[in-house]
């Protein structure tokens, strides 16, 4: 389950590629079919490059700021899907909340995953101003809950 969760994007891309190749070969493999398949691959790769989550540099919240820790993988479809919501939340709560994204495949990410018992990405953990864990959520980020916790 960890393999599929952390690497869901390349697994789905490989399945789509295999299906596309199968379809092109069964239909005779004309130039148009190959161009459509190639264009689809380029479009998927471009979308992934634009929307993939990227680990943020290590930072310490300032006094009075809470921290939202996101343990994620750049190859996880759930992480890619949650990135826009996390980005919006980070912009709206600038000054009150520091968002820290950690790639679970890095040494730091493996240590944090082990320390906090994380098995699914993305996992969000909200810490208050003094570093106490307030709550955690796997797979989904409830922005309203984050805002309510900061009140």
C-alpha positions in Angstrom: 0.0 0.0 0.0 2.9 2.4 0.7 4.3 1.9 -2.8 1.0 2.7 -4.4 0.3 5.7 -2.1 3.7 7.3 -2.5 4.1 6.6 -6.2 0.6 6.7 -7.5 1.3 9.3 -10.2 3.9 7.3 -12.1 1.9 4.1 -11.6 -1.2 5.8 -13.2 0.9 7.3 -15.9 2.4 3.9 -16.8 -1.1 2.4 -16.9 -2.3 5.2 -19.2 0.8 4.8 -21.4 0.3 1.1 -21.7 -3.4 1.6 -22.5 -2.5 4.2 -25.1 0.2 2.0 -26.7 -2.3 -0.9 -26.8 -4.9 1.3 -28.4 -2.5 2.7 -31.0 -1.2 -0.7 -31.9 -4.6 -2.2 -32.2 -5.8 0.6 -34.5 -2.9 0.2 -36.9 -0.5 2.7 -35.5 -0.9 5.6 -38.0 1.1 8.8 -37.7 -1.9 10.6 -36.3 -2.4 8.0 -33.5 1.3 8.3 -32.6 1.1 12.1 -32.5 -2.0 12.0 -30.3 -0.3 9.6 -27.9 2.9 11.6 -27.9 1.0 14.8 -27.3 -0.9 13.2 -24.4 2.3 12.1 -22.8 3.8 15.6 -23.1 0.6 17.1 -21.7 0.6 14.8 -18.7 4.3 15.4 -18.0 3.8 19.2 -18.2 0.8 19.0 -15.8 2.8 17.0 -13.3 5.7 19.4 -13.5 3.5 22.4 -12.9 1.3 21.0 -10.1 3.6 18.6 -8.2 4.2 19.5 -4.6 7.7 20.6 -3.7 9.3 20.4 -0.3 9.8 23.8 1.3 13.1 24.8 2.9 13.5 24.3 6.6 12.1 27.2 8.5 11.2 28.0 12.0 7.9 29.7 12.8 8.2 33.1 14.4 6.8 33.6 17.9 3.0 33.6 17.8 2.9 31.6 14.6 1.5 28.1 14.2 2.9 25.6 11.8 1.2 23.2 9.4 3.5 20.3 8.6 2.6 18.5 5.3 4.3 15.2 4.7 4.0 14.6 1.0 5.5 12.9 -2.0 5.9 14.6 -5.4 4.8 11.3 -7.0 1.5 11.1 -5.0 -1.7 12.0 -6.8 -3.4 13.0 -3.5 -0.5 15.3 -2.8 -0.8 16.9 -6.2 -4.5 17.3 -5.8 -4.1 19.0 -2.4 -1.4 21.4 -3.4 -3.7 24.2 -4.6 -5.7 24.2 -1.4 -2.5 24.3 0.7 -1.1 27.1 -1.4 -4.4 29.1 -1.0 -4.4 28.5 2.8 -0.7 29.6 3.0 -1.4 32.8 1.2 -4.6 33.7 3.2 -2.9 33.0 6.6 0.5 34.5 5.9 1.9 35.9 9.2 -0.3 33.6 11.3 0.7 30.2 9.9 3.9 28.7 8.5 3.4 25.8 6.0 6.3 23.3 6.0 6.2 20.8 3.2 8.5 17.7 3.7 9.1 15.1 1.0 8.5 11.7 2.8 11.2 10.1 0.5 14.0 12.4 1.9 16.0 11.5 5.0 14.2 14.2 7.0 10.8 13.0 5.7 11.6 9.4 6.7 12.6 10.5 10.2 9.5 12.6 10.6 7.2 9.8 9.3 8.8 7.4 11.7 8.5 9.8 14.6 4.9 10.7 14.0 3.8 7.3 12.7 2.9 8.5 9.2 1.9 5.8 6.6 -0.2 7.8 4.2 0.5 10.9 2.1 -0.4 13.6 2.3 -0.6 13.9 6.0 -1.1 17.3 7.7 -0.2 18.0 11.3 -1.0 21.4 12.8 1.2 22.6 15.7 0.3 25.6 17.9 2.6 28.5 18.7 4.6 26.6 21.3 5.0 23.4 19.1 2.2 21.2 20.6 0.4 19.0 18.1 -3.2 20.3 17.8 -4.6 17.8 15.3 -3.7 15.7 12.2 -5.4 14.7 9.0 -4.6 12.2 6.3 -5.4 12.7 2.6 -7.6 15.8 3.1 -6.9 19.2 4.5 -9.8 21.0 6.1 -9.0 24.7 5.6 -11.9 25.7 7.9 -10.6 23.6 10.7 -7.1 25.2 10.3 -8.6 28.7 10.4 -10.8 27.7 13.5 -7.7 26.3 15.3 -5.8 29.6 14.8 -8.6 31.6 16.4 
